Amino acid sequence: MRTLSVGLLGFGHAGSVFHAPLILAEPRLRLAAVGSSRADEIRSAVPGAVATTAEAIIADPAIDLVVVATPNTSHAPLARAALQAGKHVVIDKPMATTAAEADELVDLAARQGLLLSVFHNRRWDNDFLTLRACLESGAVGRPYHYEAHYDRFRPRIKPGWRERSLAGSGVLFDLGAHLIDQALVLFGKPDRILADVASQRPDTLVDDWFHIVLGYGPMRAILHCGTVVCRPGPRFQLHGDGGSFLKYGIDGQEAALRAGQRPGGAGLGGAGWGGAGWGGDDPANHALLVAADGSEQRVETLAGDYPAYYRGIAAAILDGGAPPVTAESARDVLTVLEAVRKAAGAAG
């Protein structure tokens, strides 16, 4: 079986929790090197991988695929260098800090004939997969109102670059990128954008709250994030002329990865949320589907599948398949993020 040699740049939260375990879970990928100074952590978590520098990985002719999992400000420069060195590239979301940077990367990858993709992993959340299936099945009829929340309770500032006043910091570029990407997958590009972005917590240097309304003719898609929400409401709502879909709770794959569980891991049974199997859901959080006649039924949550991303990356490079996330779709997320900033500034 042919395999690809992977170099991972960065071993912070994104690199150690998401990318390294998911790369290791894909049999056609071999994590050969990690660009980080955390040598002891890398030796423990990724036996056989070399702890080195980003520059050395990009220059190494044996590396086929470079994964950029560093702070947002370095995404575009590192991806550009890797593409120029002839490497396929995966970038942790967001793709860059501006749409112009994203355009440059898309053009460069096309000229080099290389794969460029972005890790928009929440396309494979179990709740989003379930909602998407419900929408496509016509269970709610014609949709008129979609609402997606990413609320959490962090009243105190958490140390790290995401809380510093840097390009691409704050919850809009962090969590907003996820919600915007999901909305674009479901409905395409909006014809109208209204937005409010705020910094609510004392002493915060970045935005920590947003409310976005995307217009699609008569339909509205509402994307919301709050950082001081002790008891969140529904994660997803979808209302149409045939009924309503309501889903509480959040996909447990990140929590499972944080806890050291692995998809199909030996000795772990591939356990996920609530021990329900990888990507599974607590039955108490199964969605409620209410039909127009008032009848109700529970909708079993589809299994989440973060491993699908790197499975798709391997297939795209080795088999010539379509990438799991195209660079163009990730660039569109940046375009909407910039429009949200502009709309929020006008509203303010």
Buried (B, 14 or more C-beta within 10 A) or exposed (E): EEBBBBBBBBBBBBBBBBBBBBBBBBEBBBBBBBBBEBEEBBBEBBEEBBBBEBEEBBEBEEBBBBBBBBBBBBBBBBBBBBBEBEBBBBBBBBBBBBBEBBBBBBEBBEEBEBBBBBBBBBBBBBBBBBBBEBBEEEBBBEBBBBBBBBBBEBEEBEEEBBBEEBEBBBBBBBBBBBBBBBBBBBBEEBEEBBBBBBBEBEEBBBBBBBBBBBEBEEBBBBBBBBBBBEEBEBBBBBBBEBBBBBBBBBBBBBEBBEEEBBBEBEEBEBBBBBEBBBBBBBEEBBBBBBBEEEEEEEBEBBBBBBBBBBBBBBBBBBEEEEBBBBBEBBBBBBBBBBBBBEBBEEEE
